[in-house]
Amino acid sequence: MRIGLVGKPNVGKSTMFSALTETPVEIANYPFTTIEPNVGVAWLPLPDNCACQELRRKREDSGRLEEQTHEDPRLGSICVPNSGRCRNHKRLVPVTMIDVAGLVPGAHEGRGRGNQFLSDLARCDALIQVVDVSGSTDMEGNPVGTGGSDPLDEHRFLLDEIDCWIIGILEAGWQRGTRRVQAEGDKALSSYVLDQLTGIGVKERHVSMALSEVHSKHPDAGPPWEWKRKHLQVLSSTIRKELFPISVAANKADRAEQGSWEDLSKMVNDAGGSVVPTSAEAELALRRASKAGLIQNNPGETSFQITEKGKENMTEKQENALKSIVESLGNWDGGGLIGLLSEVVFDRLSRRVAYPVQDETHWTDGDGNILPDALLIAEGTTAKGLAYEVHSDLGDGFIRAVDARSSRVIGADYEVQDGDIISIYAKT
């Protein structure tokens, strides 16, 4: 799963990328600081406690594990993650982030990084648009102090550019496609659109939905060879909504006027997305202090504890600055960057978590590691699909699976539920 950070230049995308991934990238106050997309990993807390809490309780009740003590540095967690970490049963799982170079109006015509920018989007499952709600930059990303671009206009131009990009792909061979329709019938139109757009991830269901929308909004559209640009606009915008769900990070909210993103929120919410106010600079400062060992703070938390190292090395001014940051983040709705990423992954993309294990009795892998993997899977993933997520050989050789909680045998078509712990048996 890949989430793209997009928007016009100089709105704080790279700062936000660094705050989410703790990856150092070039950050500067001018357009096109990012040329090639940065790729990193954000550590996202699962919405529910790790299954190791349940296992710990069982072992304590049976006398096989001593009760948790205050000296336990992991605060009760007993899993052994292959990736991420777990403390106090708060499991962090990896999500790939892509920081795409800034988009300027006219990108679909080659301006800025042009179609390369738009092609980078095709690698993403969802987009987070970073919008400068303080108005400190114009539409090109140039610093103007105040009175810059309107947040709603920033959002609309992104939608327009993606729509125009999709239209451009379709128009390149539209006459050839409509000749197929004349010769082969209506099904040829679906096949043509799918052939043209399969490279950006379009599926048959996207095409079917989009064509239905054209006929619904323009019942008098006539045959495809008579369609005008307004018909292709409906086709492309419907595909874009399904293919690239967009939510918005209202960045620089600490410097914005009250209510400056209300209209933006209404538009994005009506489309099924979310707008979350934040300050990428503030969140980056918090993550850097945590990474340096000065404070104890997990991603998404709006509080922190100063470590012994922090007490020895931080000044009172630095402590107060960090306290001011978490106070601001706590006053905003949405949970900041991690809250927004969580909404995108678990709500918009409907991801679930599954724990594949080898030993269903002890919830371990072959080396005895407890609950080593917590995988984010799409809603509707089957037991066999989960096997493929773990390894292609497991999927190819799938025999059966076992629900580790109930010891019940489940078949290949069983739909994995959120939080399931599943052992997979396969031919080797």
C-alpha positions in Angstrom: 0.0 0.0 0.0 1.3 3.4 -1.0 0.0 6.8 0.0 1.1 9.9 -2.0 1.7 13.3 -0.6 0.7 15.8 -3.4 0.0 19.5 -3.9 1.5 22.6 -5.3 5.1 23.4 -4.6 6.3 24.8 -1.3 3.3 23.9 0.8 5.3 21.7 3.2 5.1 18.3 1.6 8.7 17.4 2.2 8.4 18.6 5.8 5.3 16.5 6.2 7.1 13.5 4.6 10.0 13.8 7.1 7.6 14.1 10.0 5.7 11.0 9.0 8.7 8.8 8.0 11.5 10.3 10.1 13.5 10.4 6.8 15.7 13.4 6.2 15.0 15.1 2.9 15.9 18.5 1.5 13.5 21.1 2.8 13.6 24.7 1.5 11.4 27.7 1.0 11.2 27.7 -2.8 9.3 25.7 -5.5 10.4 22.3 -6.7 12.7 21.5 -3.8 11.7 17.9 -4.6 12.5 16.8 -8.1 12.2 13.0 -7.9 9.7 11.5 -5.5 11.0 10.6 -2.1 9.9 7.2 -0.8 9.8 6.3 2.9 7.9 4.4 5.5 5.5 5.9 8.1 4.7 3.9 11.2 1.0 3.8 11.8 -0.6 2.8 15.1 -3.3 0.2 14.7 -6.7 1.5 15.9 -7.1 -1.5 18.3 -4.7 -2.9 20.7 -2.3 -5.6 19.5 -3.4 -9.2 19.8 -0.5 -9.8 22.1 -2.6 -8.1 24.9 -5.1 -11.0 24.6 -2.3 -13.6 24.6 -0.7 -12.0 27.6 -4.0 -12.1 29.5 -4.4 -15.8 28.7 -0.9 -16.7 29.8 -1.3 -14.7 33.0 -4.6 -16.3 33.8 -3.1 -19.8 33.3 0.0 -19.0 35.4 2.4 -19.3 32.4 3.4 -15.7 32.6 4.0 -13.3 35.5 1.9 -10.2 35.7 3.3 -7.0 34.2 5.5 -4.8 36.3 6.2 -1.1 36.2 9.8 -1.9 35.3 8.7 -3.5 32.0 10.1 -1.1 29.3 7.5 -2.4 26.8 4.6 -1.9 29.2 3.2 -5.4 28.8 3.7 -6.0 25.0 5.0 -9.6 24.4 4.9 -9.8 20.6 8.1 -9.8 18.5 7.4 -7.7 15.4 9.4 -8.3 12.2 8.7 -4.7 11.3 7.6 -1.8 13.4 7.3 -2.0 17.2 4.8 -2.6 20.0 4.7 -0.9 23.3 1.8 -0.9 25.8 0.0 -3.1 23.2 0.1 -0.2 20.7 1.4 -1.8 17.5 3.0 0.3 14.8 2.7 -1.1 11.2 4.5 0.2 8.1 2.8 2.3 5.4 4.8 3.4 2.3 4.7 7.1 1.7 5.6 8.9 -1.6 6.5 12.6 -1.5 5.8 13.7 -5.1 7.3 16.9 -6.6 5.1 19.9 -6.6 2.2 20.2 -9.1 1.6 23.5 -10.9 -1.5 24.4 -13.0 -1.0 23.1 -16.6 1.0 20.0 -15.5 -1.1 17.9 -17.9 0.3 20.1 -20.7 3.9 19.6 -19.6 4.4 22.5 -17.1 6.5 21.9 -14.0 7.4 18.3 -14.0 4.3 17.7 -16.1 3.1 14.3 -16.8 5.9 12.7 -14.8 4.2 14.1 -11.7 0.9 12.6 -12.8 2.5 9.3 -13.6 4.0 9.1 -10.1 0.4 9.3 -8.8 -0.5 6.1 -10.6 1.7 4.2 -8.0 -0.5 5.3 -5.1 -3.6 3.8 -3.6 -4.7 7.1 -2.1 -3.6 10.7 -2.0 -3.1 13.2 0.8 -3.1 16.7 -0.6 -1.1 19.2 1.4 -2.7 22.6 1.2 -1.2 25.8 2.5 -4.2 27.2 4.5 -2.2 30.2 5.7 -2.2 31.8 2.2 1.6 32.4 2.4 2.3 31.1 -1.1 0.8 31.7 -4.5 -0.5 29.0 -6.9 3.0 28.5 -8.3 4.4 27.9 -4.8 6.2 31.3 -4.6 6.3 32.9 -1.1 4.1 36.0 -0.9 3.8 36.5 2.8 0.0 36.9 2.9 -2.9 36.9 0.5 -1.7 33.9 -1.5 -3.9 31.2 -3.1 -7.2 30.2 -1.7 -7.2 26.7 -0.1 -10.3 25.7 -2.1 -8.7 26.8 -5.3 -5.6 24.7 -4.5 -7.8 21.6 -4.1 -9.8 22.3 -7.3 -6.7 22.7 -9.4 -5.4 19.3 -8.3 -8.7 17.6 -9.3 -8.7 19.5 -12.6 -5.2 18.5 -13.4 -5.8 14.8 -12.7 -9.0 14.9 -14.7 -7.3 16.6 -17.7 -4.5 14.1 -17.5 -6.9 11.2 -17.8 -8.8 12.9 -20.6 -5.6 13.4 -22.5 -4.9 9.7 -22.3 -8.3 8.9 -23.6 -8.4 11.5 -26.3 -5.1 10.3 -27.8 -6.8 7.3 -29.4 -10.5 8.2 -29.0 -11.3 8.1 -32.7 -9.7 4.7 -33.0 -11.7 3.5 -30.0 -15.0 4.8 -31.3 -14.4 3.0 -34.7 -14.1 -0.2 -32.6 -17.5 0.6 -31.1 -19.1 1.1 -34.5 -17.7 -2.2 -35.6 -18.1 -4.3 -32.5 -20.8 -2.7 -30.4 -20.9 -1.0 -26.9 -18.7 -3.5 -25.2 -15.8 -2.3 -27.3 -16.0 1.1 -25.6 -15.4 -0.5 -22.2 -12.6 -2.5 -23.6 -11.0 0.6 -25.2 -11.2 2.7 -22.0 -9.8 -0.2 -20.0 -6.9 -0.7 -22.4 -6.0 3.0 -22.4 -6.1 3.4 -18.6 -5.0 0.0 -17.3 -1.4 1.4 -16.9 -2.6 3.8 -14.2 -4.4 1.1 -12.3 -7.9 1.3 -13.7 -10.1 -1.8 -13.3 -13.2 -3.0 -15.2 -15.4 -1.8 -12.3 -14.1 1.7 -12.6 -14.9 1.9 -16.3 -18.3 0.4 -15.8 -19.1 2.9 -13.1 -17.8 5.8 -15.1 -19.7 5.0 -18.3 -22.9 4.6 -16.2 -22.3 8.1 -14.8 -22.0 9.6 -18.3 -25.3 8.1 -19.3 -26.9 9.2 -16.1 -25.8 12.8 -16.3 -26.0 13.1 -20.1 -28.8 10.7 -21.3 -28.7 12.6 -24.6 -25.0 12.1 -25.1 -25.5 10.0 -28.2 -23.0 7.5 -29.5 -19.4 7.7 -28.3 -18.0 9.1 -31.6 -20.3 12.2 -31.0 -19.2 12.7 -27.4 -17.9 16.2 -26.5 -15.3 17.1 -23.9 -18.0 17.5 -21.2 -18.8 13.8 -21.6 -15.2 12.8 -21.2 -15.0 15.1 -18.2 -17.6 13.1 -16.4 -15.9 9.9 -17.5 -12.5 11.0 -16.2 -13.7 12.6 -13.0 -15.7 9.5 -12.0 -12.6 7.3 -12.6 -10.4 9.8 -10.7 -12.7 9.7 -7.6 -12.6 5.9 -7.5 -8.9 5.5 -8.4 -7.4 8.4 -6.3 -9.4 9.0 -3.1 -8.1 12.3 -1.8 -8.0 13.7 1.7 -6.4 17.0 2.8 -3.8 18.1 5.3 -4.6 21.7 6.1 -0.9 22.7 6.7 0.4 25.8 8.4 -2.9 25.9 10.4 -1.1 27.7 13.2 -0.6 30.7 10.9 -4.0 30.6 9.2 -7.0 32.8 9.9 -10.0 31.2 11.7 -12.3 29.4 9.3 -10.0 29.8 6.3 -10.5 26.1 5.3 -14.3 25.8 6.0 -15.2 25.8 2.3 -12.5 23.3 1.6 -13.7 21.0 4.3 -17.2 21.0 3.0 -16.1 20.1 -0.5 -13.7 17.3 0.6 -16.2 15.9 3.1 -18.9 15.8 0.5 -16.6 13.7 -1.6 -16.0 11.3 1.3 -12.6 12.6 2.4 -11.4 14.4 5.4 -9.6 17.7 6.1 -7.3 17.7 9.1 -5.5 20.9 10.3 -1.9 20.5 11.2 1.6 22.1 11.2 4.2 19.9 9.6 7.0 21.9 11.1 5.6 21.4 14.6 5.1 17.7 14.1 8.6 17.3 12.6 10.1 19.0 15.7 8.2 16.5 17.9 9.4 13.5 15.9 13.0 14.7 15.9 13.0 15.1 19.6 11.6 11.6 20.0 14.2 10.1 17.6 17.0 11.9 19.5 15.8 10.2 22.7 15.0 13.5 24.4 11.3 12.6 24.8 9.1 9.5 24.8 6.4 10.0 22.2 4.8 7.6 19.8 3.4 8.7 16.5 -0.1 10.2 16.9 0.2 10.9 20.6 -0.5 14.4 21.8 1.6 14.1 24.9 5.2 13.2 25.8 7.5 12.3 28.6 10.9 13.9 28.9 13.6 11.2 29.2 16.6 11.3 31.4 18.6 12.3 28.3 16.2 15.1 27.7 16.4 16.4 31.2 20.2 16.6 30.9 20.3 18.1 27.4 17.2 20.2 26.8 16.9 23.8 27.9 13.7 25.2 29.6 13.0 27.1 26.4 13.1 23.9 24.3 10.9 22.0 26.8 8.3 24.8 26.6 8.4 24.8 22.8 7.6 21.1 22.7 4.8 21.6 25.2 3.4 24.4 23.1 3.5 22.1 20.0 1.5 19.2 21.7 -1.0 21.7 23.1 -1.7 23.1 19.6 -2.0 19.6 18.1 -4.3 18.5 20.9 -6.6 21.5 20.3 -7.1 20.6 16.6 -9.6 18.0 15.5 -8.4 15.0 13.5 -5.2 13.9 15.3 -2.7 15.6 13.1 -0.8 13.8 10.4 -1.1 10.3 12.0 -4.8 10.8 12.6 -5.3 11.8 8.9 -3.2 8.8 7.7 -5.1 6.5 9.9 -8.4 7.8 8.5 -7.2 7.3 4.9 -5.9 3.7 5.6 -8.6 2.3 7.8 -11.7 4.3 6.6 -11.2 5.4 3.0 -9.2 2.3 2.0 -11.0 0.0 4.4 -7.9 -1.8 5.4 -8.0 -4.5 8.1 -5.2 -6.1 10.2 -4.5 -9.8 10.1 -1.9 -11.7 12.1 -0.5 -14.7 10.2 1.2 -17.3 12.4 2.7 -20.8 11.9 1.7 -22.2 15.3 -2.0 -21.6 16.0 -1.6 -22.8 19.6 1.1 -20.5 20.7 0.6 -17.7 18.1 4.2 -17.9 16.9 6.2 -18.4 13.7 8.6 -21.3 13.2 11.3 -19.7 15.3 8.9 -19.1 18.3 8.5 -15.4 17.7 5.1 -14.3 19.0 2.8 -12.6 16.5 5.7 -11.5 14.2 3.5 -9.9 11.5 0.6 -7.6 11.5 -0.5 -7.2 7.9 -2.8 -4.5 6.5 -5.1 -6.2 4.0 -8.0 -5.0 1.8 -11.5 -5.6 3.0 -12.8 -8.8 1.4 -9.4 -10.6 1.4 -9.8 -14.3 1.7 -7.7 -16.8 3.6 -6.0 -17.8 0.4 -5.5 -14.1 -0.4 -3.8 -13.7 2.9 -1.5 -16.6 2.1 -0.4 -14.8 -1.0 0.2 -11.6 1.0 2.6 -13.6 3.2 4.4 -15.4 0.3 3.5 -16.4 -3.2 4.5 -20.0 -2.4 2.0 -20.2 0.4 -0.7 -19.0 -1.9 0.2 -21.4 -4.7 0.4 -24.4 -2.3 -2.6 -23.4 -0.1 -4.4 -26.3 1.6 -6.3 -24.8 4.4 -6.1 -22.3 7.2 -6.9 -22.4 10.9 -8.5 -19.7 13.1 -6.0 -19.6 15.9 -8.5 -18.3 18.5 -11.1 -21.0 17.9 -8.9 -23.7 16.4 -11.5 -23.9 13.7 -10.5 -25.0 10.2 -11.4 -22.4 7.5 -11.3 -22.7 3.8 -9.7 -20.7 1.0 -12.8 -18.5 0.5 -13.1 -17.5 4.2 -13.2 -13.6 4.4 -10.6 -12.5 6.9 -12.0 -10.4 9.6 -10.2 -7.5 11.3 -7.9 -8.8 14.0 -8.0 -12.4 12.9 -5.0 -14.6 13.9 -4.6 -17.3 11.2 -2.3 -20.2 10.6 -1.9 -21.3 7.0 -1.1 -24.8 5.8 0.3 -25.2 2.4 2.2 -27.7 0.2 5.9 -27.1 0.2 
